[in-house]
């Protein structure tokens, strides 16, 4: 009995488009889906008033059930989308707790000071990373320059080796011819 096996062929996504491997196309579609779904969820979230906690709880429940339905179908891994949603609702819960608690002026100032300190720390870390990235880019430029010089040097050395190899071959040929002449002369004696 002949068993058939499916091997996906290459196909263009639209006429005139470059041809893609199916796995690459599936990966791109999955990434686009997660990105589009997050955009849609963000749009959906903005329709709710931040002060309206019941509506927000309803929204969280609705999003959770939507993600559950996507998981049941088991076509796409939505864990990155779930992480984004989870972090959003966690941040909202923290915000709502702070907003709804009656803060004294001192605790308000302390919270503001802590937030400012975290912001300053984040900015400093960002500046360090930016500086590090600039240094790495400069290093990369130097390495590329060195690589170009080495590539040029390699071509020159390869050319010289080829010339010496050619000279060596001619020299070997002359040695062989001369040895043959000597052998012929000795044989005539």
C-alpha positions as CSV (number, residue, x, y, z in Angstrom):
1,X,0.0,0.0,0.0
2,X,1.4,3.4,-1.0
3,X,1.5,6.0,1.8
4,X,1.2,9.6,0.9
5,X,3.1,12.2,2.7
6,X,2.4,15.9,2.6
7,X,5.3,18.2,2.0
8,X,4.2,21.8,1.7
9,X,5.4,23.5,-1.4
10,X,6.5,27.0,-1.8
11,X,3.8,29.5,-2.8
12,X,3.5,33.3,-3.2
13,X,1.2,35.1,-0.9
14,X,-0.1,37.3,-3.7
15,X,0.7,37.5,-7.5
16,X,4.1,39.1,-8.0
17,X,5.1,38.6,-4.4
18,X,8.3,36.8,-3.5
19,X,7.9,33.1,-2.6
20,X,8.1,32.1,1.1
21,X,8.5,28.9,2.9
22,X,5.2,27.9,4.6
23,X,6.8,27.8,8.1
24,X,8.2,31.3,7.7
25,X,4.8,32.5,6.5
26,X,3.0,30.8,9.4
27,X,5.5,32.4,11.9
28,X,4.9,35.8,10.3
29,X,1.1,35.4,10.4
30,X,1.2,34.4,14.1
31,X,3.4,37.4,15.0
32,X,1.0,39.7,13.0
33,X,-2.0,38.1,14.7
34,X,-0.6,38.7,18.2
35,X,0.3,42.3,17.3
36,X,-3.1,43.0,15.8
37,X,-4.9,41.3,18.7
38,X,-3.0,43.4,21.2
39,X,-3.8,46.6,19.2
40,X,-7.5,45.6,19.1
41,X,-7.5,44.9,22.9
42,X,-5.8,48.3,23.5
43,X,-8.5,49.9,21.4
44,X,-11.2,48.0,23.3
45,X,-9.7,49.0,26.7
46,X,-9.7,52.7,25.8
47,X,-13.4,52.6,25.5
48,X,-13.8,52.0,29.2
49,X,-13.6,54.7,31.9
50,X,-10.7,54.2,34.3
51,X,-13.0,55.1,37.2
52,X,-15.6,52.5,36.2
53,X,-14.2,49.4,38.0
54,X,-17.2,47.1,37.3
55,X,-16.8,47.7,33.6
56,X,-13.1,47.2,33.7
57,X,-13.6,43.9,35.6
58,X,-16.1,42.9,32.9
59,X,-13.5,43.8,30.3
60,X,-10.8,41.7,32.0
61,X,-13.2,38.7,32.1
62,X,-14.2,39.2,28.5
63,X,-10.5,39.3,27.3
64,X,-9.7,36.3,29.5
65,X,-12.5,34.3,27.9
66,X,-11.4,35.4,24.4
67,X,-7.8,34.2,25.1
68,X,-9.2,31.0,26.5
69,X,-11.1,30.4,23.2
70,X,-7.9,31.0,21.2
71,X,-6.0,28.6,23.4
72,X,-8.7,25.9,22.9
73,X,-8.3,26.1,19.1
74,X,-4.6,25.5,19.7
75,X,-3.5,27.1,16.5
76,X,-1.3,29.8,17.8
77,X,0.7,30.4,21.0
78,X,-0.8,33.5,22.6
79,X,1.4,33.4,25.7
80,X,3.1,36.7,24.7
81,X,-0.3,38.3,24.3
82,X,-1.4,36.9,27.6
83,X,1.7,38.4,29.3
84,X,0.9,41.8,27.8
85,X,-2.7,41.6,29.0
86,X,-1.7,40.3,32.4
87,X,0.8,43.0,32.9
88,X,-1.7,45.7,31.9
89,X,-4.4,44.5,34.3
90,X,-1.8,44.1,37.1
91,X,-0.6,47.7,36.5
92,X,-4.2,48.9,36.4
93,X,-4.9,47.1,39.7
94,X,-1.9,48.8,41.3
95,X,-3.0,52.1,40.0
96,X,-6.5,51.7,41.1
97,X,-5.4,50.7,44.6
98,X,-3.2,53.7,44.9
99,X,-5.9,56.0,43.4
100,X,-8.6,54.7,45.7
101,X,-6.7,54.7,48.9
102,X,-6.8,57.8,50.9
103,X,-3.2,59.0,51.0
104,X,-1.8,61.4,53.4
105,X,0.2,64.2,52.0
106,X,3.4,62.5,53.3
107,X,2.6,59.1,51.8
108,X,1.6,60.9,48.5
109,X,5.0,62.7,48.5
110,X,6.8,59.5,49.4
111,X,5.0,57.6,46.5
112,X,5.8,60.5,44.2
113,X,9.4,60.5,45.3
114,X,9.7,56.7,44.9
115,X,8.2,56.9,41.4
116,X,10.6,59.8,40.5
117,X,13.6,57.8,41.8
118,X,12.5,54.8,39.7
119,X,12.1,57.0,36.7
120,X,15.5,58.6,37.2
121,X,17.0,55.1,37.5
122,X,15.3,53.9,34.4
123,X,16.5,57.0,32.5
124,X,20.1,56.4,33.7
125,X,19.9,52.8,32.7
126,X,18.6,53.8,29.3
127,X,21.4,56.3,28.9
128,X,24.0,53.7,29.8
129,X,22.5,51.2,27.3
130,X,22.4,53.9,24.7
131,X,26.1,54.7,25.3
132,X,27.0,51.0,25.3
133,X,25.1,50.6,22.0
134,X,27.0,53.5,20.5
135,X,30.3,52.0,21.6
136,X,29.3,48.6,20.2
137,X,28.4,50.2,16.9
138,X,31.7,52.0,16.7
139,X,33.5,48.7,17.5
140,X,31.5,47.0,14.8
141,X,32.5,49.7,12.3
142,X,36.2,49.2,13.3
143,X,35.9,45.4,12.9
144,X,34.2,45.8,9.5
145,X,37.1,48.1,8.4
146,X,39.6,45.6,9.7
147,X,37.8,42.8,8.0
148,X,37.8,44.7,4.7
149,X,41.6,45.3,5.1
150,X,42.2,41.7,5.9
151,X,40.1,40.6,2.9
152,X,42.1,42.8,0.6
153,X,45.4,41.4,2.1
154,X,44.1,37.9,1.7
155,X,43.5,38.5,-2.0
156,X,47.0,39.9,-2.5
157,X,48.6,37.0,-0.6
158,X,46.5,34.5,-2.6
159,X,47.6,36.1,-5.8
160,X,51.3,35.9,-4.7
161,X,50.9,32.3,-3.7
162,X,49.4,31.5,-7.2
163,X,52.3,33.3,-8.9
164,X,54.9,31.4,-6.7
165,X,53.0,28.1,-7.4
166,X,53.2,28.8,-11.1
167,X,56.9,29.6,-10.9
168,X,57.5,26.5,-8.8
169,X,55.7,24.4,-11.4
170,X,57.9,25.9,-14.2
171,X,61.0,25.3,-12.1
172,X,60.0,21.7,-11.4
173,X,59.4,21.3,-15.1
174,X,62.9,22.7,-15.9
175,X,64.5,20.3,-13.3
176,X,62.7,17.4,-14.9
177,X,63.8,18.3,-18.4
178,X,67.4,18.9,-17.3
179,X,67.4,15.5,-15.5
180,X,66.1,13.9,-18.7
181,X,68.9,15.5,-20.7
182,X,71.5,14.3,-18.2
183,X,70.1,10.8,-18.4
184,X,70.1,10.9,-22.2
185,X,73.7,12.1,-22.3
186,X,74.8,9.5,-19.8
187,X,73.1,6.7,-21.7
188,X,75.0,7.6,-24.9
189,X,78.3,7.2,-23.2
